Amino acid sequence: MLNYTLPNQEIAIRLLVAAVFGGLVGWDRQRKEGVAGLRTHMLVCVGSSLIMIVSAFGFNDIMGKPSIVLDPSRMAAQVISGIGFLGAGTILFLRPQVITGLTTAAGLWAVAGIGLAIGGGLYFPAFIATLIILIILALLKPFEKRFFKSTRGKTMVLSYNSKLVSLAQIESIFTKYELVASEIFIHTNKNHTSDELKITFDYNSAPSKILSALDEFKTIEGIQEINSHI
């Protein structure tokens, strides 16, 4: 059985290409202030490429011996499952129903796949995959905002002193402007000095009416902070 040893020059090229392709995706995430940025994506891509090289060519000294049976894909397969731990670390639960970092986690998983492809010498598939990922991250965002923003609903978060402001008073303002809530979350502190109310309005709610309600809330004593996503 013939064993093939990968030349050092080819190893260097594969690792450098992995760094470049991973950096392209990481640059987009860094620019958009993702949890994982340029260096993280480069490290993931280079690391997965190295593991693929080791998996495919690192055991040539014992390959072919009668008592040795090796599956060169086993080490590489662990990259896909192992990257899940890193991806999970980029997902943040800011508050109930508010989750961020999913795109970055998916990007890290995809970059690991690119690294494996480069480590296996599949430059063209890795290049096309990188190009497609960059298009998804850069060009589809405006499209997504334009056509799918309304399906996510519009949210308002009020921090208020429950001793000065009642829920009935808040509800009366929503009724005044004909605002219909699809979801309501209330977080009450034990000291009752700073309760939090998060309202997700029906996606058909007019932004102008929500803004009018915001202006009225600003005039109420006891409303400490207002955050909105319209």
C-alpha positions as CSV (number, residue, x, y, z in Angstrom):
1,M,0.0,0.0,0.0
2,L,1.5,3.4,-1.0
3,N,1.5,6.2,1.5
4,Y,1.4,9.8,0.4
5,T,3.1,12.5,2.4
6,L,1.9,16.0,2.0
7,P,4.7,18.4,1.1
8,N,5.5,21.1,3.6
9,Q,4.8,23.8,1.0
10,E,1.3,22.5,0.4
11,I,0.7,22.3,4.2
12,A,1.6,25.9,4.6
13,I,-0.5,26.9,1.6
14,R,-3.6,25.1,3.0
15,L,-3.2,26.7,6.5
16,L,-2.7,30.2,5.0
17,V,-5.7,29.9,2.7
18,A,-7.7,28.7,5.7
19,A,-6.6,31.8,7.6
20,V,-7.6,34.1,4.7
21,F,-11.0,32.5,4.1
22,G,-11.8,32.4,7.9
23,G,-10.7,36.0,8.1
24,L,-13.1,37.1,5.4
25,V,-16.1,35.8,7.4
26,G,-14.6,37.0,10.7
27,W,-14.1,40.5,9.3
28,D,-17.9,40.7,8.5
29,R,-18.7,39.5,12.1
30,Q,-16.2,42.0,13.6
31,R,-17.6,44.8,11.6
32,K,-21.1,44.1,12.8
33,E,-19.9,43.7,16.4
34,G,-20.6,40.0,16.6
35,V,-19.6,38.1,19.7
36,A,-16.9,36.2,17.8
37,G,-14.8,38.4,15.4
38,L,-11.9,38.3,13.1
39,R,-9.3,36.3,15.2
40,T,-11.8,33.8,16.4
41,H,-13.0,32.8,12.9
42,M,-9.4,32.7,11.6
43,L,-8.4,30.4,14.5
44,V,-11.4,28.1,14.0
45,C,-10.7,27.8,10.2
46,V,-7.0,27.2,10.6
47,G,-7.5,24.8,13.5
48,S,-10.0,22.7,11.6
49,S,-7.8,22.7,8.5
50,L,-4.9,21.5,10.6
51,I,-7.0,18.7,12.1
52,M,-8.1,17.6,8.6
53,I,-4.4,17.5,7.5
54,V,-3.4,15.5,10.5
55,S,-6.4,13.2,10.1
56,A,-5.6,12.5,6.4
57,F,-1.8,12.5,6.4
58,G,-0.6,12.3,10.0
59,F,-0.5,8.5,10.4
60,N,1.3,7.5,7.2
61,D,4.1,5.8,9.3
62,I,1.7,3.1,10.5
63,M,-0.8,3.0,7.6
64,G,-0.8,-0.2,5.7
65,K,0.4,-2.4,8.5
66,P,-1.6,-5.6,8.7
67,S,-2.7,-5.1,12.3
68,I,-3.6,-1.4,11.9
69,V,-7.0,-0.2,10.6
70,L,-7.5,3.6,10.7
71,D,-10.4,5.7,9.5
72,P,-8.9,9.1,8.5
73,S,-12.3,10.8,8.7
74,R,-12.8,10.2,12.5
75,M,-10.7,13.1,13.7
76,A,-12.2,15.5,11.2
77,A,-15.7,14.4,12.2
78,Q,-15.0,15.6,15.8
79,V,-14.5,19.1,14.6
80,I,-18.2,19.5,13.6
81,S,-19.4,18.2,17.0
82,G,-16.7,20.0,19.0
83,I,-17.4,23.4,17.4
84,G,-20.9,23.3,19.0
85,F,-19.3,24.1,22.4
86,L,-17.7,27.2,21.0
87,G,-20.8,28.2,19.1
88,A,-22.9,27.8,22.3
89,G,-20.7,30.3,24.0
90,T,-21.5,33.0,21.4
91,I,-25.3,32.8,22.0
92,L,-26.4,35.3,24.6
93,F,-29.7,35.3,26.4
94,L,-30.1,39.0,27.2
95,R,-33.5,38.7,28.7
96,P,-36.6,36.5,28.2
97,Q,-37.3,36.1,24.5
98,V,-34.2,38.2,23.5
99,I,-31.5,36.0,22.1
100,T,-28.4,37.1,20.1
101,G,-25.4,35.4,18.6
102,L,-27.1,32.8,16.6
103,T,-25.7,34.1,13.3
104,T,-22.2,34.2,14.7
105,A,-22.6,30.6,16.0
106,A,-23.8,29.4,12.6
107,G,-20.9,31.3,11.0
108,L,-18.3,29.5,13.2
109,W,-19.8,26.2,12.4
110,A,-19.6,27.0,8.6
111,V,-16.1,28.3,8.9
112,A,-15.1,25.0,10.6
113,G,-16.5,23.2,7.5
114,I,-14.5,25.6,5.2
115,G,-11.3,24.7,7.2
116,L,-12.0,21.0,6.8
117,A,-12.4,21.4,3.0
118,I,-9.2,23.4,2.7
119,G,-7.3,20.8,4.8
120,G,-8.5,18.2,2.4
121,G,-7.3,20.1,-0.6
122,L,-10.8,21.1,-1.8
123,Y,-10.0,24.7,-2.5
124,F,-12.8,25.4,-5.0
125,P,-15.6,24.2,-2.7
126,A,-14.1,26.1,0.1
127,F,-13.9,29.3,-2.0
128,I,-17.5,28.9,-3.2
129,A,-18.7,28.3,0.3
130,T,-16.9,31.4,1.6
131,L,-18.4,33.4,-1.2
132,I,-21.9,32.2,-0.4
133,I,-21.5,32.8,3.3
134,L,-20.3,36.4,2.7
135,I,-23.3,37.0,0.4
136,I,-25.7,35.7,3.1
137,L,-24.1,37.8,5.8
138,A,-23.7,41.0,3.8
139,L,-26.4,41.2,1.1
140,L,-29.3,39.4,2.7
141,K,-29.5,41.6,5.8
142,P,-31.2,44.6,4.1
143,F,-33.6,42.1,2.3
144,E,-34.4,40.5,5.6
145,K,-35.1,43.8,7.3
146,R,-37.3,45.0,4.5
147,F,-39.5,42.0,4.1
148,F,-39.4,40.2,7.4
149,K,-39.1,42.9,10.1
150,S,-42.8,43.2,10.6
151,T,-43.3,39.5,11.4
152,R,-41.1,39.8,14.5
153,G,-43.4,42.3,16.1
154,K,-42.5,45.6,17.8
155,T,-41.3,45.7,21.3
156,M,-41.2,48.2,24.2
157,V,-39.5,47.8,27.5
158,L,-40.5,50.0,30.4
159,S,-38.6,50.3,33.7
160,Y,-40.8,51.9,36.3
161,N,-41.4,52.4,40.0
162,S,-44.5,50.4,40.8
163,K,-45.2,52.7,43.8
164,L,-45.7,55.6,41.5
165,V,-47.0,53.9,38.3
166,S,-49.7,51.3,38.2
167,L,-50.2,48.7,35.5
168,A,-53.7,50.0,35.0
169,Q,-52.2,53.4,34.1
170,I,-49.9,51.9,31.6
171,E,-52.7,49.8,30.1
172,S,-54.9,52.9,29.7
173,I,-52.2,54.6,27.5
174,F,-52.0,51.5,25.3
175,T,-55.8,51.5,25.0
176,K,-55.8,55.2,24.2
177,Y,-53.6,54.6,21.1
178,E,-55.3,51.3,20.2
179,L,-52.2,49.3,20.7
180,V,-52.7,45.5,21.0
181,A,-50.1,43.4,22.8
182,S,-49.4,39.9,21.6
183,E,-47.0,39.1,24.5
184,I,-46.4,40.7,27.9
185,F,-43.6,39.9,30.3
186,I,-43.4,41.4,33.8
187,H,-40.3,41.3,35.9
188,T,-40.9,42.4,39.5
189,N,-38.1,43.2,41.9
190,K,-38.5,42.4,45.6
191,N,-37.9,46.0,46.6
192,H,-40.5,47.2,44.0
193,T,-38.2,50.2,43.1
194,S,-37.5,49.2,39.5
195,D,-40.0,46.8,37.9
196,E,-39.7,46.0,34.2
197,L,-42.5,45.5,31.7
198,K,-41.8,44.2,28.2
199,I,-44.6,44.4,25.6
200,T,-44.5,42.8,22.2
201,F,-47.1,44.5,20.0
202,D,-49.0,42.9,17.2
203,Y,-47.1,43.3,13.9
204,N,-49.9,45.3,12.5
205,S,-49.5,48.0,15.1
206,A,-48.7,51.4,13.6
207,P,-45.2,52.7,14.5
208,S,-46.7,56.2,14.7
209,K,-49.0,55.1,17.5
210,I,-46.2,53.4,19.4
211,L,-44.1,56.6,19.2
212,S,-47.0,58.6,20.5
213,A,-47.4,56.3,23.4
214,L,-43.6,56.6,24.1
215,D,-43.9,60.4,24.2
216,E,-46.7,60.1,26.7
217,F,-44.8,57.7,28.9
218,K,-41.9,60.1,29.0
219,T,-44.1,62.7,30.8
220,I,-45.2,60.2,33.6
221,E,-43.3,60.5,36.9
222,G,-42.0,57.1,37.9
223,I,-41.1,55.9,34.4
224,Q,-37.3,55.4,34.8
225,E,-36.3,54.0,31.4
226,I,-37.8,53.3,28.0
227,N,-36.4,51.1,25.3
228,S,-38.1,50.2,22.1
229,H,-37.6,48.3,18.9
230,I,-40.0,49.4,16.1
